[in-house]
Amino acid sequence: MCPPDHYGVDYVINPWMAGQCGKTDAALAMRQWEGLKDALSAYADITLVPAQPKLPDMVFTANAGIVLGNTVVVSRFRNVERQGEEPHFKEWFDSYGFDCADWAQEVPFEGAGDALWDRALPLLWIGSGFRSDQAAPALLEKIYGRRVVPMKLVDPRFYHLDTCLCPLPRGYLMYYPAAFAAESLAELESLVPADKRIAVEAEDAAHFACNAVDLDDRVFMNGASESLQNRLKSAGFNAILTPLTEFLKAGGTAKCLTLKLVEKE
């Protein structure tokens, strides 16, 4: 995680940011971030990346890269506003002994914001259409030796895959169907059995219910309707709500604010 010392909406690179420039509450953002950190700390070790001035979105560490074993692919941001984050994240991964895989600078790829490990199938889901390049899936498949399934995103509000899809333990998958192109939705439904699919409604999707952090059978999320909480409970999951409304103004919540560093090969 990265503390929100320099967080704010200073530019617009996704629909959630529109009209929010200069309107974040720094004190509330810090309290909400600490609330998520405290909730996660009860079940996981948290390591911090130092925040950097003039990089307000660095707090969204899901976009730092993607990890499997000791190998990390450091992100190559499409938007120039975020490209300044890249050397700081690479330096951090280097300092912790990760092996940074070679990646072409001209191929945009936005880390675990767009690439999600499904530990049950196993495979890597990857979003395309807004941020990560269409060349990314083949490159990731070569680096990691895992099957990679591209998912075309069609709603600009759900510009990263982790805003509308969340692989869960025991083969379950939470997702917002309307965020995907028809052919991608069909691919998802062919791979995940109906009794393992948890499709969320528009209202829950708008609260970034799918932008969740799973730890064992706990699902940490910004918000969820009583109906969705009950559906998760029926599937054996405990929804833990930790409000992150200040970060939703920039288009991110729980999952965006975290990166899992322990992924077994």
Backbone torsions as a table, in degrees:
resi	resn	phi	psi	omega
1	MET	NA	160.5	178.7
2	CYS	-130.4	124.1	-178.1
3	PRO	-63.8	148.8	-176.1
4	PRO	-83.6	42.1	-176.6
5	ASP	-60.9	-30.7	-178.2
6	HIS	-121.5	18.5	-177.8
7	TYR	-70.3	145.0	173.7
8	GLY	174.7	169.5	173.8
9	VAL	-98.9	102.8	-175.1
10	ASP	-107.8	-5.8	-178.9
11	TYR	-159.6	176.5	-178.5
12	VAL	-125.1	111.6	176.4
13	ILE	-128.2	6.9	171.7
14	ASN	-154.4	162.5	-174.8
15	PRO	-60.3	-28.6	-178.4
16	TRP	-67.0	-27.4	-177.8
17	MET	-78.2	-19.1	-176.8
18	ALA	-58.9	125.7	179.7
19	GLY	78.9	4.5	-176.5
20	GLN	-108.2	-1.1	-178.1
21	CYS	-58.5	125.9	179.0
22	GLY	75.6	9.4	-173.9
23	LYS	-110.6	11.2	177.4
24	THR	-85.5	150.8	178.9
25	ASP	-100.5	105.5	-173.6
26	ALA	-60.6	-41.0	-178.4
27	ALA	-67.1	-42.2	178.9
28	LEU	-67.2	-40.2	178.0
29	ALA	-59.0	-43.2	179.6
30	MET	-64.3	-42.3	179.3
31	ARG	-63.6	-41.9	-179.5
32	GLN	-67.3	-41.3	178.1
33	TRP	-62.5	-44.1	178.6
34	GLU	-65.2	-33.3	176.5
35	GLY	-62.9	-43.0	176.4
36	LEU	-65.4	-45.6	-179.8
37	LYS	-59.4	-44.9	-179.9
38	ASP	-63.8	-41.9	-179.8
39	ALA	-63.0	-42.8	-179.8
40	LEU	-71.6	-33.8	-176.4
41	SER	-62.5	-20.6	178.1
42	ALA	-70.5	-17.6	-174.7
43	TYR	-130.3	-4.6	-177.2
44	ALA	-152.1	154.2	173.0
45	ASP	-81.2	136.1	-179.0
46	ILE	-110.3	129.1	174.4
47	THR	-114.6	138.8	-174.3
48	LEU	-106.2	141.5	170.3
49	VAL	-99.9	130.7	-179.8
50	PRO	-63.6	134.2	175.0
51	ALA	-70.3	152.2	-178.3
52	GLN	-125.1	139.9	178.4
53	PRO	-58.8	147.2	175.5
54	LYS	66.2	14.9	174.9
55	LEU	-127.1	72.2	-171.7
56	PRO	-65.0	-25.2	-178.3
57	ASP	-90.3	2.3	179.1
58	MET	-62.9	-20.6	176.9
59	VAL	-59.1	-24.7	-178.6
60	PHE	-87.4	77.4	-172.3
61	THR	-71.4	-10.8	173.3
62	ALA	-57.7	-27.5	-178.2
63	ASN	-87.7	5.8	179.4
64	ALA	-68.3	-35.4	-177.4
65	GLY	166.6	-167.0	175.6
66	ILE	-134.3	138.6	-172.6
67	VAL	-117.9	138.4	166.6
68	LEU	-144.0	121.8	-173.8
69	GLY	60.6	-126.6	179.6
70	ASN	-101.5	6.2	-176.1
71	THR	-101.6	129.6	177.6
72	VAL	-124.6	140.3	167.5
73	VAL	-103.7	112.9	-179.8
74	VAL	-77.6	139.3	-174.4
75	SER	-63.2	151.6	170.5
76	ARG	-122.7	102.8	-171.6
77	PHE	-74.6	140.1	177.4
78	ARG	-73.1	-41.0	-176.7
79	ASN	-86.9	132.7	-177.9
80	VAL	-60.4	-27.8	-178.6
81	GLU	-60.7	-26.1	-176.7
82	ARG	-106.1	-6.5	-175.0
83	GLN	-65.0	-23.4	177.4
84	GLY	-66.3	-16.1	178.6
85	GLU	-73.2	-28.4	-170.1
86	GLU	-54.8	-52.0	-178.5
87	PRO	-64.0	-31.2	178.9
88	HIS	-68.6	-42.0	178.2
89	PHE	-67.7	-41.3	179.1
90	LYS	-62.2	-43.0	178.0
91	GLU	-59.9	-40.1	180.0
92	TRP	-65.8	-46.4	179.0
93	PHE	-61.9	-42.0	177.8
94	ASP	-59.3	-42.7	-176.1
95	SER	-67.2	-23.9	178.8
96	TYR	-97.1	8.9	172.6
97	GLY	82.5	15.5	176.6
98	PHE	-76.3	150.2	174.9
99	ASP	-91.3	109.9	-178.7
100	CYS	-84.0	113.3	-178.3
101	ALA	-69.3	150.1	176.1
102	ASP	-67.3	138.8	179.2
103	TRP	-149.8	131.7	-178.1
104	ALA	-65.1	130.8	-178.4
105	GLN	-60.7	-29.8	-175.3
106	GLU	-84.4	1.4	179.5
107	VAL	-106.4	101.1	179.4
108	PRO	-61.5	134.4	176.0
109	PHE	-154.6	128.0	-170.8
110	GLU	-114.6	42.8	167.0
111	GLY	60.9	-145.9	-177.0
112	ALA	-76.2	4.8	167.4
113	GLY	-74.7	-32.5	-178.1
114	ASP	-113.1	-11.7	-175.7
115	ALA	-125.6	118.5	-172.1
116	LEU	-123.7	122.5	177.1
117	TRP	-72.0	129.5	171.1
118	ASP	-104.5	105.4	-172.2
119	ARG	-75.9	-15.4	-176.7
120	ALA	-86.8	-37.5	-171.8
121	LEU	-71.2	-41.0	-20.5
122	PRO	-90.3	150.3	177.7
123	LEU	-165.7	177.5	178.3
124	LEU	-117.9	117.7	172.6
125	TRP	-82.7	138.1	177.5
126	ILE	-138.3	133.5	-179.5
127	GLY	-85.2	150.3	174.4
128	SER	-146.8	162.3	178.4
129	GLY	120.4	-28.3	-179.1
130	PHE	-128.0	-48.5	-173.4
131	ARG	-115.4	-63.0	-175.8
132	SER	-77.7	142.8	-175.0
133	ASP	-74.5	154.9	178.9
134	GLN	-66.7	-16.8	177.5
135	ALA	-80.1	-14.6	-174.2
136	ALA	-62.2	-43.2	-177.2
137	PRO	-56.0	-46.0	-179.0
138	ALA	-64.7	-37.9	179.4
139	LEU	-66.9	-41.6	179.2
140	LEU	-66.9	-37.9	178.7
141	GLU	-62.1	-39.2	179.1
142	LYS	-68.7	-40.6	-178.0
143	ILE	-69.8	-45.3	-171.5
144	TYR	-100.7	-14.7	-180.0
145	GLY	66.6	25.4	177.1
146	ARG	-115.6	151.3	174.4
147	ARG	-63.5	136.0	179.3
148	VAL	-119.7	127.0	-177.8
149	VAL	-112.1	109.8	178.7
150	PRO	-71.0	141.8	177.9
151	MET	-128.6	112.7	-177.9
152	LYS	-79.9	124.4	179.2
153	LEU	-94.7	138.7	-174.1
154	VAL	-123.4	-8.7	-179.6
155	ASP	-109.2	115.6	-176.1
156	PRO	-60.9	-17.5	175.4
157	ARG	-68.6	-26.8	-179.3
158	PHE	-113.1	71.0	-168.7
159	TYR	-82.9	-22.3	173.4
160	HIS	-113.4	148.8	-177.9
161	LEU	-61.7	-33.8	-176.4
162	ASP	-72.9	-3.2	174.2
163	THR	-84.7	-12.9	-172.9
164	CYS	-140.2	7.0	179.1
165	LEU	-150.2	136.8	-179.4
166	CYS	-143.3	102.9	173.6
167	PRO	-66.0	135.5	-178.7
168	LEU	-119.7	163.8	178.1
169	PRO	-59.3	160.4	176.5
170	ARG	63.1	25.4	173.5
171	GLY	85.1	3.9	178.7
172	TYR	-78.9	155.3	179.7
173	LEU	-144.2	123.1	175.5
174	MET	-101.1	133.5	-174.7
175	TYR	-158.7	161.7	177.3
176	TYR	-110.8	103.8	-171.6
177	PRO	-55.6	-38.5	-174.0
178	ALA	-68.7	-10.6	-179.7
179	ALA	-78.7	-11.6	-170.1
180	PHE	-113.0	149.9	170.7
181	ALA	-64.5	153.4	-174.8
182	ALA	-56.7	-42.2	-177.3
183	GLU	-68.2	-32.3	177.5
184	SER	-72.7	-39.0	177.3
185	LEU	-62.9	-39.8	178.2
186	ALA	-64.1	-39.8	177.6
187	GLU	-63.1	-44.1	177.9
188	LEU	-59.2	-46.1	-176.9
189	GLU	-69.1	-23.9	177.0
190	SER	-78.3	-23.8	-176.6
191	LEU	-95.5	-29.1	-175.9
192	VAL	-113.0	119.9	-179.7
193	PRO	-58.5	149.9	-176.9
194	ALA	-56.0	-36.7	-177.3
195	ASP	-76.1	-4.5	177.7
196	LYS	-107.3	-4.0	-177.5
197	ARG	-93.3	129.3	176.9
198	ILE	-116.7	93.2	-179.2
199	ALA	-83.4	129.2	-178.7
200	VAL	-97.9	153.3	178.7
201	GLU	-82.5	169.0	-175.0
202	ALA	-58.7	-40.5	-177.3
203	GLU	-63.9	-44.1	178.1
204	ASP	-66.9	-38.0	178.8
205	ALA	-61.9	-38.9	-179.0
206	ALA	-67.7	-21.4	174.3
207	HIS	-93.7	11.0	178.3
208	PHE	59.3	42.1	177.8
209	ALA	-60.4	-32.6	-179.9
210	CYS	-77.1	-15.0	179.3
211	ASN	-84.9	65.4	-168.7
212	ALA	-117.1	156.4	175.8
213	VAL	-107.4	123.2	177.8
214	ASP	-102.9	131.0	173.6
215	LEU	-132.4	106.4	-172.2
216	ASP	57.1	-120.3	-178.7
217	ASP	-103.1	18.6	176.7
218	ARG	-103.7	137.6	-179.5
219	VAL	-124.8	111.5	-177.8
220	PHE	-92.9	126.3	-173.1
221	MET	-149.5	155.4	179.2
222	ASN	-62.9	-42.6	-178.3
223	GLY	-168.1	156.5	177.9
224	ALA	-161.6	140.9	177.5
225	SER	-65.7	161.5	177.3
226	GLU	-60.2	-36.6	178.8
227	SER	-61.6	-46.2	179.9
228	LEU	-67.5	-39.7	177.2
229	GLN	-59.5	-40.6	179.8
230	ASN	-67.9	-37.1	178.4
231	ARG	-66.8	-40.1	176.3
232	LEU	-64.2	-41.2	179.1
233	LYS	-62.3	-40.5	179.2
234	SER	-63.8	-27.8	178.3
235	ALA	-88.0	0.3	176.9
236	GLY	95.6	18.0	-178.5
237	PHE	-113.6	150.1	177.5
238	ASN	-109.8	111.2	178.8
239	ALA	-78.1	123.6	178.3
240	ILE	-112.7	111.1	-175.1
241	LEU	-89.2	127.4	178.7
242	THR	-136.4	99.5	-171.7
243	PRO	-55.9	133.9	-178.3
244	LEU	-137.9	41.2	-172.9
245	THR	-63.2	-31.3	179.6
246	GLU	-66.2	-29.5	-179.2
247	PHE	-84.6	-24.3	175.4
248	LEU	-63.7	-25.9	176.9
249	LYS	-61.2	-24.0	178.1
250	ALA	-103.0	0.8	177.9
251	GLY	89.0	36.1	177.9
252	GLY	-157.1	152.9	173.3
253	THR	-140.2	-131.1	-167.5
254	ALA	-58.6	-53.5	-177.6
255	LYS	-63.8	-42.3	-179.5
256	CYS	-59.9	-30.2	-175.6
257	LEU	-85.1	3.7	-175.3
258	THR	-138.6	155.7	170.9
259	LEU	-138.2	124.6	176.2
260	LYS	-76.4	127.1	-177.2
261	LEU	-99.7	-10.8	179.8
262	VAL	-112.0	100.4	175.7
263	GLU	-130.4	115.9	-174.7
264	LYS	-76.3	141.1	178.5
265	GLU	-76.3	NA	NA
